[in-house]
Amino acid sequence: TSTAGSGAEGSCGAAETGRAKGDDVRSVLAVLVGYALMAILVVAASGLLMSLFPNEFQTADGTPELPAAGWYLLNLVYSFAFAFLAGDVAARIARRAEWRHGLALAGLLAVMSIATIAASPEEIPVGWTLGELGVGVGGVLLASRRRARASAVGRGQVATTEAASAASENSGAPTAS
């Protein structure tokens, strides 16, 4: 009898372990895909702008130079958009604990930004990298929070503000006018 019991426990334990490993792989994959997506899109957009407007990114003799403030602001806008997309994609891949995956992606972004500053502080101004870090982290966290909230509402775990307002309006309680 004890042999059959331990066999059943062993198979359940293996199934649970397999599921946990799958969740771990999905979590790592979610963060890495989110980061790769954001990096590829930012590099591609920056490269496209540099090829379309080469004179904005170099002097007349071909020496690279940082672009004017308008280009920096444009970079921040598309960096935020791509970070938001990356945070949303990471949360969708994770399918659970969306906020924690967003925090992990934001942490990876912070580590990579700090590494960029440490590796080439003379080439790229620290303020530029910190600005990109700020909008990147903000975009990732905003998207993952939005996705986590939508998932929780879908599972019936959180009442939306609209639902709470509608419930209070329909309660028949007098309102101040």
FENJOPE-V119592 format. One record per backbone hydrogen bond with DSSP energy under -0.5 kcal/mol. NH is the residue of the N-H (numbers start at 1). CO is the residue of the C=O. Records with the same first field share a line. If there is no record, write none. Layout:
NH = CO, CO
This chain:
5 = 1
6 = 2
7 = 3
8 = 4
9 = 5
10 = 6
11 = 7
12 = 8
13 = 9
14 = 10
15 = 11
16 = 12
17 = 13
18 = 14
19 = 15
20 = 16
21 = 17
22 = 18
23 = 19
24 = 20
25 = 21
26 = 22
27 = 23
28 = 24
29 = 25
30 = 26
31 = 27
32 = 28
33 = 29
34 = 30
35 = 31
36 = 32
37 = 33
38 = 34
39 = 35
40 = 36
41 = 37
42 = 38
43 = 39
44 = 40
45 = 41
46 = 42
47 = 43
48 = 44
49 = 45
50 = 46
51 = 47
52 = 48
53 = 49
54 = 51
56 = 53
57 = 54
59 = 63
62 = 59
65 = 57
71 = 68
72 = 68
73 = 69
74 = 70
75 = 71
76 = 72
77 = 73
78 = 74
79 = 75
80 = 76
81 = 77
82 = 78
83 = 79
84 = 80
85 = 81
86 = 82
87 = 83
88 = 84
89 = 85
90 = 86
91 = 87
92 = 88
93 = 89
94 = 90
95 = 91
101 = 97
102 = 98
103 = 99
104 = 100
105 = 101
106 = 102
107 = 103
108 = 104
109 = 105
110 = 106
111 = 107
112 = 108
113 = 109
114 = 110
115 = 111
116 = 112
117 = 113
118 = 114
119 = 115
120 = 116
124 = 120
129 = 125
130 = 126
131 = 127
132 = 128
133 = 129
134 = 130
135 = 131
136 = 132
137 = 133
138 = 134
139 = 135
140 = 136
141 = 137
142 = 138
143 = 139
144 = 140
145 = 141
146 = 142
147 = 143
148 = 144
149 = 145
150 = 146
151 = 147
152 = 148
153 = 149
154 = 150
155 = 151
156 = 153
157 = 152
158 = 152
164 = 160
165 = 161
166 = 162
167 = 163
168 = 164
169 = 165
170 = 166
171 = 168
172 = 169
